[in-house]
Amino acid sequence: MKTRIHFTPNYFYNPTHPITIALIGVGGTGSLMLARLARIDYALRQTGHPGVHVIAYDSDRVEANNVGRQLYTLSDVGEYKVFQAVNKVNMAFGLQWQGIPMDALATGKDIRANIIITCVDNANFRLRLAKSFHY
């Protein structure tokens, strides 16, 4: 079995500005991840850490079948998921996170973040994105 070692940059422990996170997909898993990241950000700020800044990507619109199992309500149907989810979190926590209504490129060329979290149900996309960052 291959041993993997992961390193955390020293910058994460004592950053001068919020750590940027690209969240790709705000559907079932992604909308819940977004809400959890807001709670992590809140906890970090309570300790004097600058917190995190999230940029979420998703081109999907809210459908009626998303209500109840994702972070959406009936009044969100037809709207971009990324705008509705990010706006809810921003209002609840007083944040200025960004939502971009497009799919991130699997090459990763359009992603500028310290951390990338994928919450998409497309294994091919995840594989291509991982390969684009392989050094």
C-alpha positions in Angstrom: 0.0 0.0 0.0 1.2 3.5 -0.9 1.8 5.8 2.1 0.5 9.3 1.6 1.7 12.3 3.6 -0.1 15.6 3.7 1.5 18.8 4.8 -0.4 21.8 6.1 1.3 25.1 5.1 2.5 27.2 8.1 0.5 30.1 6.7 -2.8 28.3 7.7 -1.8 28.6 11.4 -1.1 32.3 11.4 -2.6 33.9 8.3 -2.7 37.6 7.6 -6.1 37.3 5.7 -8.9 34.8 5.5 -8.0 31.4 4.0 -9.7 31.1 0.6 -11.8 28.0 -0.1 -13.3 27.1 -3.5 -16.4 25.0 -3.0 -17.4 23.3 -6.2 -21.1 22.3 -6.2 -23.8 23.4 -3.8 -26.4 20.7 -4.2 -27.1 18.0 -1.6 -23.6 17.7 -0.1 -22.3 21.1 -1.1 -25.1 23.2 0.4 -24.6 21.4 3.7 -20.8 21.8 3.4 -21.3 25.6 2.8 -23.3 25.9 6.0 -20.7 23.9 8.0 -17.9 26.1 6.6 -19.8 29.2 7.9 -19.8 27.6 11.4 -16.1 26.8 11.1 -15.4 30.4 10.0 -17.4 31.7 13.0 -15.4 29.5 15.4 -12.1 30.5 13.9 -12.9 34.2 14.2 -13.7 33.8 17.8 -10.1 32.7 18.4 -8.6 35.7 16.6 -8.0 33.8 13.3 -9.1 35.8 10.2 -11.4 32.9 9.2 -12.1 31.7 5.7 -13.5 33.2 2.5 -15.6 30.9 0.3 -16.1 31.2 -3.4 -18.8 28.7 -4.5 -19.3 27.4 -8.0 -22.5 25.8 -9.4 -24.5 26.4 -12.6 -27.6 24.5 -11.5 -30.9 26.1 -10.6 -33.1 25.0 -7.7 -35.8 22.5 -8.6 -38.8 21.5 -6.5 -37.2 18.1 -5.7 -34.2 19.9 -4.1 -36.5 21.4 -1.4 -36.3 19.6 1.9 -33.1 17.7 1.2 -30.9 20.6 0.4 -30.6 24.2 1.7 -33.4 25.5 -0.4 -37.1 26.5 0.0 -40.0 26.6 -2.4 -39.4 30.4 -3.0 -35.9 29.5 -4.3 -37.2 27.3 -7.2 -35.9 28.5 -10.5 -33.1 30.6 -9.0 -29.4 29.7 -9.2 -28.5 27.3 -6.3 -25.2 29.1 -5.7 -26.8 32.5 -5.2 -29.5 31.3 -2.9 -27.2 29.2 -0.7 -24.4 31.8 -0.4 -27.0 34.6 0.3 -28.5 32.6 3.1 -25.2 31.9 4.7 -24.0 35.5 4.2 -27.2 36.8 5.9 -27.1 34.4 8.8 -23.4 35.0 9.6 -22.7 38.5 8.3 -20.3 37.3 5.6 -19.4 38.5 2.1 -18.8 35.1 0.5 -19.2 34.8 -3.3 -21.3 32.6 -5.5 -20.5 32.1 -9.2 -23.2 30.6 -11.3 -20.9 28.5 -13.5 -19.3 25.1 -13.4 -15.6 25.3 -12.4 -13.2 24.0 -15.1 -11.8 20.5 -14.5 -8.4 22.0 -15.4 -8.6 24.1 -12.3 -7.4 27.1 -14.2 -10.3 29.3 -13.1 -9.9 28.4 -9.4 -7.8 30.7 -7.2 -8.0 29.3 -3.6 -5.9 27.9 -0.8 -8.2 24.9 -0.5 -10.5 23.3 -3.1 -13.5 21.2 -1.9 -15.5 19.3 -4.5 -19.1 18.4 -3.8 -20.1 17.2 -7.2 -21.6 13.8 -8.2 -19.4 13.4 -11.3 -16.5 11.1 -10.7 -14.9 12.0 -14.0 -14.8 15.7 -13.1 -13.2 15.0 -9.7 -10.6 12.7 -11.4 -9.7 15.3 -14.1 -9.5 18.1 -11.5 -7.2 16.0 -9.2 -4.9 15.2 -12.2 -4.7 18.9 -13.1 -3.1 19.6 -9.7 -0.8 16.6 -9.8 2.9 17.8 -9.6 
